[in-house]
Amino acid sequence: MSRESFCSSIFRIIEYINRYELSDTGKKLVLHYFNESKMPTSYRRAIEAIERYLHDSIPESEMRPPRLQKLIESMASEAESWDSE
């Protein structure tokens, strides 16, 4: 698990929801939101950064399309590994 793969998992969620590739400036903004977050875990910090960037909440798990659910589960797994390092 690397910082790059964790960041990429966050970016993939945003790109899936917005249906366009993030610019370098957009990625920097998301990382700024992540680093600024006061949430206790990397997963919660990532969710907060995603929602701040999107200006919207991520749908509840029962309302998520299967692809989005997989992306979020992958990011959660990466976040857990990141926190345990």
Secondary structure, 3 states (H helix, E strand, C coil): CCHHHHHHHHHHHHHHHHCCCCCHHHHHHHHHHHHHCCCCCHHHHHHHHHHHHHCCCCCCHHHCCHHHHHHHHHHHHHHHHHHHC
